[in-house]
């Protein structure tokens, strides 16, 4: 019975990931916003010339290309083929070599201790099982190597948007596996607990992604078009419960209105960096 339940869980997460592969296809339009924070993450991680670097959930390759321009030997991994196509184009334009691989953060297709640095900008946080994704990221990292990632804190506008969405999502069927909320990755206390004794020299830094916008409604429309899970949810509600869909859109507009400064929306993020221990404490 336990093996049957495990197999069912695997099948359901496989369906979840197949859906994720499709819903994130429109994220590429956010490339202009994510480029500056990508440079901040690469600098925060201290990427050096000649190091082997893995970018997990690489999207359009903004982190991977930045690290390659710093002289690193970079591999980028993502679930979504459309984003990988754009990442390859970006690397070509930048004149750098990056290996881009279609793959799953919970099953990294690399040998143990393959990389000096493992990075993720707003990518690994969407893996449904944080413990498995983190274990994989640490598995492929050399002892003494550095792990660094950027996430959305729950107390700021993007984290609030995630929580608003979660409140609107239908509950999974009884007994179904439940993906962990991505926004938990933005809480330093949760990060400390998850990393535990696997790392040393844990440190944090904060920054803000600057998104120019003509109005809160412009932001709402842009987020809906590019943020796959929201787009999918609202498309279903437009058919099943159009009044509810309209209400959610207005809630997003109001959330943005409360956080806009003139024609700027500052999306605050958290950066985390640590060193993998050679021998984790017992």
C-alpha positions as CSV (number, residue, x, y, z in Angstrom):
1,X,0.0,0.0,0.0
2,X,2.8,2.4,0.9
3,X,4.5,1.8,-2.5
4,X,1.2,2.3,-4.3
5,X,0.7,5.6,-2.5
6,X,4.3,6.7,-3.4
7,X,3.8,5.9,-7.0
8,X,0.5,7.8,-7.1
9,X,2.3,10.8,-5.5
10,X,4.9,10.6,-8.2
11,X,2.3,10.5,-10.9
12,X,0.5,13.5,-9.5
13,X,3.6,15.6,-9.1
14,X,4.6,14.6,-12.7
15,X,1.3,16.0,-13.8
16,X,1.9,19.2,-11.8
17,X,5.3,19.6,-13.3
18,X,4.0,19.0,-16.8
19,X,1.5,21.8,-16.2
20,X,4.2,24.1,-14.8
21,X,6.2,23.5,-18.0
22,X,3.4,25.0,-19.9
23,X,2.2,27.8,-17.6
24,X,5.6,29.4,-17.3
25,X,6.1,29.7,-21.1
26,X,5.1,33.4,-21.0
27,X,7.5,34.4,-18.3
28,X,10.1,35.6,-20.8
29,X,8.6,39.1,-21.0
30,X,9.9,39.7,-17.5
31,X,13.5,39.4,-18.7
32,X,14.1,43.2,-18.5
33,X,13.0,43.3,-14.8
34,X,15.1,40.2,-13.8
35,X,18.3,41.2,-15.5
36,X,19.6,43.7,-12.9
37,X,18.8,41.4,-9.9
38,X,20.7,38.6,-11.8
39,X,23.8,40.7,-11.7
40,X,23.3,41.3,-8.0
41,X,22.9,37.5,-7.3
42,X,26.1,36.6,-9.3
43,X,28.0,39.3,-7.4
44,X,26.5,38.2,-4.0
45,X,27.6,34.6,-4.7
46,X,31.1,35.7,-5.6
47,X,31.2,33.9,-8.9
48,X,34.8,33.7,-10.2
49,X,36.5,33.1,-13.5
50,X,37.0,29.4,-14.2
51,X,34.4,28.1,-11.7
52,X,31.7,25.6,-12.7
53,X,28.3,27.1,-12.1
54,X,24.8,25.7,-12.2
55,X,21.8,27.9,-12.6
56,X,18.6,26.1,-11.4
57,X,15.3,27.3,-12.9
58,X,17.3,29.5,-15.3
59,X,14.4,30.8,-17.3
60,X,15.7,33.1,-20.1
61,X,19.2,32.7,-18.8
62,X,19.8,36.1,-17.2
63,X,21.8,34.6,-14.3
64,X,23.6,32.0,-16.4
65,X,24.7,34.6,-19.0
66,X,25.8,37.0,-16.3
67,X,27.9,34.3,-14.7
68,X,29.4,33.3,-18.0
69,X,30.3,36.9,-18.7
70,X,32.2,36.8,-15.4
71,X,34.3,33.9,-16.9
72,X,32.6,30.9,-15.3
73,X,31.7,27.7,-17.0
74,X,28.0,27.7,-16.7
75,X,25.1,25.2,-17.1
76,X,21.5,26.4,-17.0
77,X,18.5,24.1,-16.3
78,X,14.8,24.7,-16.7
79,X,11.6,22.8,-17.2
80,X,10.3,25.1,-19.9
81,X,11.6,24.6,-23.5
82,X,10.4,28.0,-24.7
83,X,12.4,29.8,-22.0
84,X,15.5,27.7,-22.8
85,X,15.2,28.7,-26.4
86,X,15.3,32.4,-25.3
87,X,18.2,31.6,-23.0
88,X,20.2,30.2,-25.8
89,X,19.5,33.3,-27.9
90,X,20.6,35.5,-25.0
91,X,23.9,33.6,-24.6
92,X,24.5,33.9,-28.4
93,X,23.9,37.6,-28.4
94,X,26.1,38.1,-25.4
95,X,28.9,36.1,-27.1
96,X,29.2,33.5,-24.2
97,X,29.0,29.7,-24.1
98,X,26.4,28.3,-21.7
99,X,25.1,24.7,-21.7
100,X,21.3,24.8,-21.3
101,X,19.5,21.7,-20.3
102,X,15.8,20.9,-20.0
103,X,15.3,19.3,-16.6
104,X,13.7,19.1,-13.2
105,X,15.1,20.8,-10.0
106,X,14.0,17.8,-8.0
107,X,16.0,15.4,-10.2
108,X,19.1,17.2,-11.4
109,X,20.8,15.3,-14.3
110,X,24.4,15.8,-13.0
111,X,26.8,13.7,-11.0
112,X,27.5,14.4,-7.3
113,X,29.9,17.4,-6.5
114,X,29.9,18.6,-10.1
115,X,29.7,22.4,-9.5
116,X,31.6,25.0,-7.5
117,X,28.5,27.3,-7.3
118,X,24.8,26.5,-7.5
119,X,22.5,29.5,-8.1
120,X,18.8,30.0,-8.5
121,X,16.9,33.3,-9.1
122,X,13.3,32.8,-8.4
123,X,13.4,29.3,-9.8
124,X,14.0,26.5,-7.4
125,X,11.3,28.0,-5.1
126,X,8.6,26.7,-7.4
127,X,9.7,23.0,-7.0
128,X,6.8,21.3,-5.2
129,X,9.0,19.6,-2.6
130,X,11.6,22.0,-1.1
131,X,13.5,19.3,0.7
132,X,14.1,17.3,-2.5
133,X,15.0,20.3,-4.6
134,X,17.5,21.6,-1.9
135,X,19.0,18.1,-1.4
136,X,19.6,17.9,-5.2
137,X,21.2,21.4,-5.3
138,X,23.5,20.4,-2.4
139,X,24.2,17.0,-3.9
140,X,25.7,18.4,-7.1
141,X,27.6,21.1,-5.2
142,X,31.2,20.4,-4.2
143,X,32.1,20.5,-0.5
144,X,33.2,24.0,0.2
145,X,31.2,25.2,-2.8
146,X,28.6,28.0,-2.6
147,X,24.9,27.9,-2.9
148,X,23.0,31.2,-3.5
149,X,19.5,32.1,-4.4
150,X,16.9,34.9,-4.7
151,X,13.4,34.5,-3.4
152,X,10.3,36.6,-2.7
153,X,9.6,37.5,0.9
154,X,6.1,37.0,2.1
155,X,5.7,40.5,3.6
156,X,6.3,42.4,0.3
157,X,4.1,42.9,-2.7
158,X,5.0,39.8,-4.7
159,X,4.8,37.5,-1.7
160,X,1.4,39.0,-0.9
161,X,0.3,38.3,-4.4
162,X,1.3,34.6,-3.9
163,X,-0.6,34.4,-0.7
164,X,-3.7,36.1,-2.3
165,X,-3.5,33.5,-5.1
166,X,-3.1,30.6,-2.7
167,X,-6.3,31.7,-0.9
168,X,-8.2,31.5,-4.1
169,X,-6.9,28.1,-5.3
170,X,-9.3,25.1,-4.8
171,X,-8.1,22.6,-2.3
172,X,-6.4,19.5,-3.8
173,X,-8.4,16.2,-3.6
174,X,-8.3,14.3,-0.3
175,X,-5.0,12.4,-0.1
176,X,-3.3,14.3,-2.9
177,X,0.2,15.6,-2.5
178,X,0.3,19.3,-1.8
179,X,3.1,21.5,-3.2
180,X,4.8,23.6,-0.6
181,X,4.0,27.4,-0.9
182,X,6.9,29.0,-2.8
183,X,6.7,32.1,-0.6
184,X,8.0,30.2,2.3
185,X,11.4,30.4,0.6
186,X,11.4,34.1,1.3
187,X,11.4,33.7,5.1
188,X,15.0,33.6,6.6
189,X,13.8,31.5,9.5
190,X,12.5,28.8,7.1
191,X,15.7,29.0,5.0
192,X,17.8,28.5,8.2
193,X,15.7,25.4,9.1
194,X,15.8,24.0,5.6
195,X,19.6,24.4,5.2
196,X,20.3,23.3,8.7
197,X,23.7,21.9,9.3
198,X,24.4,21.2,5.7
199,X,26.0,24.6,5.3
200,X,28.1,27.2,7.1
201,X,28.5,31.0,6.7
202,X,24.8,31.6,6.0
203,X,24.2,35.2,5.0
204,X,21.3,37.3,3.6
205,X,20.9,40.4,1.7
206,X,17.9,42.3,0.3
207,X,17.2,44.3,-2.8
208,X,14.4,45.5,-5.0
209,X,13.4,44.8,-8.6
210,X,12.3,48.0,-10.2
211,X,9.3,47.6,-12.4
212,X,8.2,50.8,-14.3
213,X,4.4,51.0,-14.7
214,X,2.0,53.5,-16.1
215,X,-0.8,52.5,-13.6
216,X,-1.8,49.7,-11.3
217,X,-4.0,48.3,-14.0
218,X,-1.1,48.0,-16.3
219,X,0.7,46.0,-13.7
220,X,-2.3,43.7,-13.1
221,X,-2.6,43.0,-16.9
222,X,1.2,42.4,-17.2
223,X,1.3,40.1,-14.3
224,X,-1.7,38.1,-15.5
225,X,-0.2,37.8,-18.9
226,X,3.3,36.6,-17.8
227,X,2.7,34.9,-14.4
228,X,1.5,31.5,-15.6
229,X,-0.3,30.2,-12.4
230,X,-2.3,33.4,-12.1
231,X,-3.1,33.4,-15.8
232,X,-4.3,29.8,-15.7
233,X,-6.4,30.3,-12.6
234,X,-8.2,33.4,-13.9
235,X,-8.8,31.8,-17.3
236,X,-10.7,29.0,-15.6
237,X,-12.6,31.5,-13.4
238,X,-13.6,33.6,-16.4
239,X,-15.6,30.6,-17.5
240,X,-16.8,29.1,-14.2
241,X,-17.1,32.3,-12.0
242,X,-16.5,35.5,-14.0
243,X,-17.6,37.7,-11.1
244,X,-15.0,36.1,-8.9
245,X,-12.3,36.5,-11.6
246,X,-13.1,40.2,-11.8
247,X,-12.9,40.5,-8.0
248,X,-9.4,38.9,-7.9
249,X,-8.2,41.3,-10.6
250,X,-9.5,44.2,-8.6
251,X,-7.7,42.9,-5.5
252,X,-4.5,42.8,-7.5
253,X,-5.0,46.3,-8.7
254,X,-5.5,47.5,-5.1
255,X,-2.5,45.6,-3.8
256,X,-0.3,47.3,-6.5
257,X,-1.9,50.7,-5.8
258,X,-0.8,50.4,-2.2
259,X,2.8,49.6,-3.2
260,X,3.4,51.9,-6.2
261,X,5.6,54.9,-5.9
262,X,4.8,57.2,-8.8
263,X,5.4,55.1,-11.9
264,X,7.5,52.5,-10.1
265,X,6.6,49.2,-8.4
266,X,9.5,48.0,-6.1
267,X,9.4,44.2,-5.8
268,X,11.6,43.5,-2.8
269,X,13.5,40.3,-2.9
270,X,15.8,38.3,-0.5
271,X,19.2,36.8,-1.4
272,X,20.6,33.9,0.5
273,X,24.2,32.5,0.3
274,X,26.0,29.8,2.2
275,X,28.9,27.3,1.9
276,X,28.4,23.6,1.8
277,X,30.0,21.8,4.7
278,X,32.6,19.2,3.8
279,X,31.1,16.9,6.4
280,X,27.7,18.0,7.8
281,X,27.4,17.8,11.5
282,X,25.6,14.7,12.8
